[in-house]
């Protein structure tokens, strides 16, 4: 099973369990419970560049920096906004310009159901190769949005205990032991 299938079916199954009905009925029930009409709106994407100021100088073998460029991404549906972020450290080869250029090509207005994540993300992925930070920012915003529409955080939809969830991604820079801590 693909990751997107797991997410889609897992979320709908969790919704069905929460509401005690079929997955499609669960989706409608949860949208209605959250006070959102659903189905009559379209998705809207917006984004803006931001320079993240780091608390400490971050050093790896190739460079040092005090900032990281990011793009803050919003996907809106029926007055509800999901947030995502494209982080672009220099060693990944993406920039404000490249992410902005990619996101400018995205037209989410063609979609009227934010729960069709597989279709939406396939469309995003098909725009052009690469651009992983930009694509991830829309993916994150879309999942934030659908979680808000359902009225549950994704850790709960997936049945995870946040206290037992390990850190999955971090980079340790070159610095003193005190700063790296």
NUFI-772982 format. One line per 4 residues: number of its first residue (from 1); for each residue x, y, z of C-alpha. Coordinates in nm, 2 decimals. Example, Ala and Ser with C-alpha at 12.3 -4.5 7.8 and 13.67 -1.06 7.14 Angstrom:
REM NUFI-772982
1 = 1.23:-0.45:0.78 ~ 1.37:-0.11:0.71 $
REM end
This chain:
REM NUFI-772982
1 = 0.00:0.00:0.00 ~ 0.13:0.34:-0.09 ~ 0.19:0.61:0.18 ~ -0.09:0.83:0.04 $
5 = -0.33:0.53:0.03 ~ -0.25:0.45:0.39 ~ -0.30:0.81:0.50 ~ -0.63:0.85:0.30 $
9 = -0.78:0.52:0.41 ~ -0.64:0.54:0.76 ~ -0.79:0.88:0.81 ~ -1.13:0.78:0.68 $
13 = -1.13:0.46:0.88 ~ -1.05:0.66:1.20 ~ -1.33:0.89:1.11 ~ -1.56:0.60:1.07 $
17 = -1.46:0.47:1.41 ~ -1.51:0.81:1.57 ~ -1.85:0.86:1.42 ~ -1.96:0.49:1.39 $
21 = -2.05:0.50:1.02 ~ -1.90:0.44:0.68 ~ -1.59:0.63:0.57 ~ -1.78:0.86:0.32 $
25 = -2.05:0.92:0.57 ~ -1.78:0.98:0.84 ~ -1.62:1.25:0.62 ~ -1.95:1.43:0.58 $
29 = -2.05:1.38:0.94 ~ -1.72:1.52:1.06 ~ -1.73:1.82:0.83 ~ -2.09:1.89:0.94 $
33 = -1.98:1.85:1.31 ~ -1.71:2.10:1.26 ~ -1.96:2.35:1.12 ~ -1.82:2.35:0.77 $
37 = -2.05:2.31:0.48 ~ -1.80:2.12:0.26 ~ -1.82:2.06:-0.12 ~ -1.93:2.41:-0.23 $
41 = -1.59:2.57:-0.19 ~ -1.26:2.54:-0.38 ~ -0.91:2.51:-0.24 ~ -0.70:2.82:-0.25 $
45 = -0.32:2.83:-0.22 ~ -0.12:3.12:-0.09 ~ 0.24:3.15:0.02 ~ 0.50:3.40:0.13 $
49 = 0.88:3.39:0.18 ~ 1.02:3.42:0.53 ~ 1.37:3.43:0.67 ~ 1.39:3.21:0.99 $
53 = 1.64:3.36:1.24 ~ 1.83:3.08:1.42 ~ 1.91:3.10:1.79 ~ 2.27:2.99:1.73 $
57 = 2.50:3.00:1.44 ~ 2.45:2.66:1.26 ~ 2.76:2.51:1.11 ~ 2.80:2.20:0.90 $
61 = 3.12:2.10:0.70 ~ 3.03:2.31:0.40 ~ 2.91:2.64:0.56 ~ 2.78:2.83:0.86 $
65 = 2.46:3.04:0.87 ~ 2.24:3.23:1.11 ~ 1.92:3.21:0.90 ~ 1.73:2.95:0.70 $
69 = 1.50:3.06:0.41 ~ 1.15:2.92:0.44 ~ 0.82:2.96:0.25 ~ 0.51:2.97:0.46 $
73 = 0.23:2.80:0.28 ~ -0.15:2.82:0.33 ~ -0.42:2.60:0.18 ~ -0.77:2.75:0.25 $
77 = -1.11:2.58:0.21 ~ -1.44:2.72:0.32 ~ -1.27:2.97:0.56 ~ -1.05:2.71:0.72 $
81 = -0.67:2.74:0.67 ~ -0.41:2.46:0.68 ~ -0.05:2.57:0.72 ~ 0.27:2.42:0.57 $
85 = 0.63:2.52:0.54 ~ 0.91:2.47:0.28 ~ 1.24:2.48:0.46 ~ 1.54:2.54:0.22 $
89 = 1.88:2.50:0.38 ~ 2.14:2.58:0.12 ~ 2.27:2.22:0.09 ~ 1.93:2.10:-0.05 $
93 = 1.96:2.33:-0.35 ~ 1.62:2.50:-0.33 ~ 1.57:2.87:-0.27 ~ 1.29:3.13:-0.22 $
97 = 1.30:3.18:-0.60 ~ 1.27:2.82:-0.70 ~ 1.00:2.74:-0.45 ~ 0.80:3.05:-0.53 $
101 = 0.84:2.97:-0.90 ~ 0.70:2.62:-0.85 ~ 0.41:2.72:-0.62 ~ 0.31:3.00:-0.87 $
105 = 0.23:2.71:-1.11 ~ 0.00:2.54:-0.87 ~ -0.37:2.59:-0.92 ~ -0.57:2.43:-0.64 $
109 = -0.89:2.61:-0.75 ~ -0.97:2.31:-0.97 ~ -1.03:2.10:-0.65 ~ -1.35:2.13:-0.45 $
113 = -1.28:1.84:-0.20 ~ -0.97:1.87:0.02 ~ -1.01:1.51:0.12 ~ -0.90:1.39:-0.22 $
117 = -0.54:1.42:-0.11 ~ -0.42:1.15:-0.34 ~ -0.55:1.33:-0.65 ~ -0.43:1.67:-0.53 $
121 = -0.08:1.55:-0.44 ~ -0.06:1.36:-0.77 ~ -0.14:1.68:-0.95 ~ 0.12:1.87:-0.75 $
125 = 0.38:1.60:-0.81 ~ 0.31:1.60:-1.18 ~ 0.37:1.98:-1.23 ~ 0.75:1.92:-1.26 $
129 = 1.02:1.70:-1.11 ~ 1.21:1.79:-0.80 ~ 1.09:2.08:-0.59 ~ 1.06:1.86:-0.29 $
133 = 1.04:2.14:-0.03 ~ 0.76:2.31:-0.23 ~ 0.57:1.99:-0.27 ~ 0.61:1.90:0.10 $
137 = 0.48:2.24:0.21 ~ 0.15:2.19:0.02 ~ 0.13:1.83:0.15 ~ 0.17:1.95:0.51 $
141 = -0.08:2.23:0.46 ~ -0.33:2.00:0.31 ~ -0.31:1.75:0.59 ~ -0.33:2.03:0.85 $
145 = -0.64:2.15:0.67 ~ -0.81:1.81:0.66 ~ -0.73:1.75:1.02 ~ -0.89:2.08:1.11 $
149 = -1.20:2.00:0.90 ~ -1.23:1.67:1.08 ~ -1.17:1.84:1.41 ~ -0.89:1.61:1.52 $
153 = -0.51:1.62:1.51 ~ -0.34:1.37:1.28 ~ -0.17:1.18:1.57 ~ -0.51:1.10:1.70 $
157 = -0.65:1.01:1.36 ~ -0.36:0.77:1.31 ~ -0.40:0.64:1.67 ~ -0.05:0.75:1.78 $
161 = 0.05:0.85:2.13 ~ 0.25:1.18:2.10 ~ 0.45:1.09:2.41 ~ 0.58:0.78:2.24 $
165 = 0.65:0.93:1.90 ~ 1.03:0.96:1.83 ~ 1.20:1.25:1.67 ~ 1.24:1.15:1.31 $
169 = 1.46:1.42:1.15 ~ 1.73:1.64:1.29 ~ 2.07:1.76:1.20 ~ 2.35:1.81:1.45 $
173 = 2.57:2.09:1.35 ~ 2.94:2.14:1.44 ~ 2.97:2.34:1.76 ~ 3.04:2.31:2.13 $
177 = 2.87:2.04:2.33 ~ 2.67:2.30:2.51 ~ 2.52:2.45:2.20 ~ 2.46:2.12:2.02 $
181 = 2.26:2.00:2.32 $
REM end
